[in-house]
């Protein structure tokens, strides 16, 4: 596996210090230190493979660590906070990811035999990487140097990556998310509604009805999948959006509080401080200063070139 890993590192070394498109549909890569506020976000469903360094991803009350010996699967949209680390030899963090597409998964599953029913429900986990999975990733990333081959070959390599994950311990996640009647798929349907309507008042009973579950069963399934209750999930979305508005749009705290769905700016400030460690205004100043320093550093680096 070491030879495959080294080739992947060489191929992905052109990644920038942000999600970098590869020219291959749904495949992106990233390298280096990533700002804290960019790692606290709503993560899309994906298969994530680290090539250098490590990452800790915290979802709800669960923290998962992974490195080049493992890969990470997230099957639903989840608000999470991440921390990335360089490798022991000082090499910068380096990772590649494939965003999951339900239509591609459903088409692949139609060609496979029915599996045994799954007993787990969690929508995210880590598993040991295999030579077969790395091999499929190598052939996928080689397409960056052969862009004319992407339309013909990328879909086949994407199916192979997904197939290798389906064969592993987290394969049930991919199956369930593409199976409309599964509990995971029904929870995911509600997640999409919460994402669209996060600023609106949402009643758990209404969400449960949409998932075709009793309120108690829905709450149990939702917590099992996301490690959050439905209302905690909504609150995480509100706070993450508020942080984005404070930093990127420069809006004041009160207007942001109302825009993301809070009726009380005081409650908003209290919950924001618990989530991010500082009151909203102070956190926005800190983040904007960090962003400015990063831009200046990047500008000096370009001038040095």
C-alpha positions in Angstrom: 0.0 0.0 0.0 2.9 2.4 0.6 3.7 2.6 -3.1 0.1 3.5 -3.9 0.0 6.1 -1.1 3.2 7.7 -2.4 1.8 8.0 -5.9 -1.4 9.5 -4.5 0.6 12.0 -2.5 2.5 13.1 -5.6 -0.7 13.4 -7.6 -2.5 15.5 -4.9 0.5 17.6 -4.1 -0.8 20.3 -6.5 -3.7 20.9 -4.0 -4.1 24.4 -2.5 -4.8 25.5 1.0 -8.6 25.3 0.3 -10.9 22.8 -1.3 -9.3 22.4 -4.8 -11.2 21.1 -7.8 -9.4 18.4 -9.8 -11.4 18.6 -13.0 -12.9 15.3 -12.1 -16.6 15.5 -11.2 -17.2 15.4 -7.4 -13.5 14.9 -6.6 -11.6 17.6 -4.7 -8.4 17.8 -2.6 -6.9 20.1 0.0 -3.4 20.7 1.5 -2.0 22.5 4.4 -3.4 24.3 7.4 -7.1 25.2 7.2 -8.6 28.1 9.1 -10.7 27.1 12.1 -13.9 28.8 10.8 -13.7 26.8 7.5 -13.4 23.5 9.4 -16.5 24.3 11.4 -19.1 23.8 8.8 -21.9 21.7 7.4 -20.1 18.8 5.6 -21.6 17.2 2.5 -21.8 13.4 2.2 -18.4 12.1 1.1 -15.7 9.5 1.2 -12.6 11.3 2.5 -9.0 9.8 2.3 -6.1 11.5 4.1 -2.7 11.2 2.5 -0.5 13.1 4.9 -1.2 14.1 8.5 -4.4 13.6 10.4 -7.8 15.0 11.2 -10.2 15.0 14.1 -13.8 15.6 13.2 -16.3 16.3 16.0 -20.0 15.7 15.4 -22.3 16.3 18.3 -20.6 14.6 21.3 -18.5 12.2 19.1 -15.0 12.9 18.0 -13.4 10.7 15.3 -9.7 10.6 14.5 -8.4 9.4 11.1 -5.1 9.4 9.2 -3.6 7.7 6.1 -4.3 4.2 7.5 -8.0 4.9 7.5 -10.8 6.6 5.4 -13.8 8.5 6.5 -17.4 8.2 5.3 -20.2 10.7 5.9 -23.5 9.6 4.4 -25.7 12.6 5.4 -25.1 16.4 5.7 -23.7 17.1 9.1 -22.6 20.2 11.0 -19.2 19.4 12.4 -16.0 20.9 13.7 -12.6 19.7 12.4 -9.0 20.0 13.3 -6.2 19.0 10.9 -2.6 18.1 11.8 0.6 17.8 9.7 2.4 14.5 9.5 5.0 13.6 12.0 7.8 14.5 9.6 6.3 18.0 9.1 4.6 17.3 5.8 1.4 19.4 5.5 -2.0 17.8 5.8 -3.1 16.4 2.5 -6.4 14.8 1.6 -8.7 13.9 -1.2 -12.5 13.4 -1.2 -15.3 12.1 -3.3 -18.7 13.8 -2.8 -21.4 11.2 -2.7 -24.1 11.3 -5.4 -27.3 9.3 -4.6 -28.1 8.7 -8.2 -24.7 7.1 -8.9 -25.1 5.0 -5.7 -28.6 3.8 -6.6 -27.4 2.8 -10.1 -24.5 0.9 -8.7 -26.6 -0.8 -6.1 -29.1 -2.0 -8.8 -26.3 -4.1 -10.2 -25.4 -5.7 -6.9 -27.0 -8.6 -4.9 -29.2 -7.7 -1.9 -27.1 -7.5 1.3 -28.0 -8.7 4.7 -30.1 -6.0 6.6 -28.0 -3.5 8.5 -28.2 -3.2 12.3 -26.4 0.1 12.7 -27.7 3.6 11.9 -24.9 6.1 12.4 -24.4 8.4 9.4 -20.6 8.7 9.8 -17.6 6.6 10.7 -14.0 5.6 10.0 -12.6 2.3 8.6 -9.2 0.8 7.7 -8.1 1.6 4.2 -7.5 -1.3 1.8 -5.1 -1.8 -1.2 -8.1 -2.2 -3.5 -9.5 1.2 -2.4 -6.2 3.0 -2.8 -5.7 1.4 -6.2 -9.1 2.8 -7.4 -8.1 6.2 -6.0 -4.7 6.1 -7.8 -6.4 5.5 -11.2 -9.0 8.2 -10.5 -6.4 10.9 -9.7 -4.2 10.0 -12.6 -7.0 11.4 -14.8 -5.9 14.9 -13.7 -3.0 14.5 -16.1 -5.3 13.0 -18.8 -8.3 15.3 -18.9 -9.5 14.0 -22.2 -10.1 10.6 -20.5 -12.2 12.0 -17.7 -15.7 11.8 -19.4 -15.1 8.1 -20.3 -13.2 6.8 -17.3 -14.1 8.9 -14.3 -17.6 7.3 -13.9 -16.1 3.8 -13.9 -13.5 4.8 -11.3 -16.1 6.5 -9.1 -18.2 3.3 -9.2 -15.1 1.3 -8.2 -14.3 3.6 -5.2 -17.9 3.3 -4.1 -17.9 -0.4 -4.7 -14.8 -0.8 -2.5 -16.5 1.2 0.3 -19.7 -0.9 -0.1 -17.5 -4.0 0.5 -16.1 -2.6 3.7 -17.6 -2.2 7.2 -19.3 1.1 6.3 -20.9 -0.2 3.1 -24.3 -0.4 4.7 -24.3 3.5 5.0 -24.1 3.9 1.3 -26.8 1.3 0.7 -29.2 2.8 3.2 -28.8 6.4 2.0 -29.7 5.2 -1.6 -32.6 3.0 -0.3 -35.7 5.3 -0.1 -37.5 3.3 2.7 -34.5 2.9 5.0 -34.5 4.8 8.3 -31.3 6.5 7.2 -32.8 7.8 4.0 -35.9 9.0 5.8 -33.9 10.9 8.3 -31.8 12.3 5.4 -35.0 13.6 3.8 -35.8 15.5 7.0 -32.2 16.8 7.2 -32.7 18.4 3.8 -35.8 20.1 5.1 -34.1 21.4 8.2 -31.2 22.7 6.0 -33.7 24.6 3.8 -35.8 25.9 6.7 -33.3 26.2 9.5 -34.4 29.8 10.3 -38.0 28.8 10.7 -39.7 27.3 13.8 -39.7 23.5 13.4 -41.8 21.1 15.4 -40.4 17.6 16.0 -43.8 16.2 15.5 -44.0 17.7 12.0 -40.6 16.4 11.2 -41.5 12.9 12.5 -44.6 12.9 10.3 -42.5 13.7 7.2 -40.2 10.8 8.1 -43.2 8.5 8.6 -42.2 7.7 12.2 -43.6 8.3 15.6 -42.0 11.3 17.4 -40.1 9.1 19.8 -38.8 6.8 17.0 -37.9 9.7 14.8 -35.9 11.4 17.7 -34.1 8.1 18.4 -33.2 7.5 14.7 -32.2 11.1 14.1 -29.9 11.1 17.1 -28.4 7.7 16.1 -27.6 9.0 12.6 -26.3 12.5 13.4 -25.3 12.3 17.0 -27.6 15.3 17.5 -31.2 15.8 18.3 -33.3 17.5 15.6 -33.3 20.8 17.5 -29.6 20.6 18.2 -29.0 20.0 14.5 -31.1 23.1 13.7 -29.3 25.2 16.3 -25.9 24.2 14.8 -27.0 25.3 11.4 -28.2 28.6 12.7 -25.0 29.3 14.5 -22.8 28.3 11.6 -24.8 30.5 9.2 -24.6 33.3 11.7 -20.8 33.1 11.9 -20.7 33.2 8.1 -22.8 36.3 8.0 -20.8 38.1 10.7 -17.5 37.4 9.0 -18.3 37.6 5.2 -21.2 40.1 5.2 -20.1 42.2 8.2 -23.7 42.4 9.6 -24.3 43.4 13.1 -25.1 40.9 15.8 -28.8 41.8 16.3 -29.7 41.6 12.6 -27.8 38.3 12.3 -29.6 36.9 15.3 -33.0 37.6 13.7 -32.0 36.5 10.3 -31.0 33.0 11.4 -34.1 32.5 13.4 -33.5 33.7 16.9 -36.2 35.7 18.7 -33.8 37.0 21.3 -30.4 38.5 20.5 -29.4 37.8 24.1 -30.1 34.1 23.8 -28.3 34.1 20.4 -25.1 35.7 21.9 -25.2 33.2 24.8 -25.5 30.1 22.6 -23.0 31.5 20.1 -20.4 32.0 22.9 -20.9 28.5 24.1 -20.4 27.1 20.6 -17.4 29.2 19.5 -15.8 30.3 22.7 -16.3 34.1 22.3 -19.3 36.4 22.0 -20.3 37.0 18.3 -18.8 40.4 17.8 -15.4 39.5 19.4 -15.3 36.2 17.4 -16.0 38.0 14.2 -13.2 40.5 14.9 -10.8 37.6 15.7 -11.7 35.7 12.5 -11.5 38.7 10.3 -8.1 39.5 11.7 -7.0 36.0 11.0 -8.3 36.1 7.4 -6.6 39.4 6.8 -3.3 38.1 8.1 -3.6 35.0 6.0 -4.2 37.1 2.9 -1.2 39.2 3.6 0.9 36.2 4.1 -0.3 34.7 0.8 0.4 38.0 -0.9 4.0 38.1 0.5 4.5 34.5 -0.7 3.4 35.4 -4.2 5.6 38.5 -4.2 8.5 36.4 -3.1 8.0 34.1 -6.1 
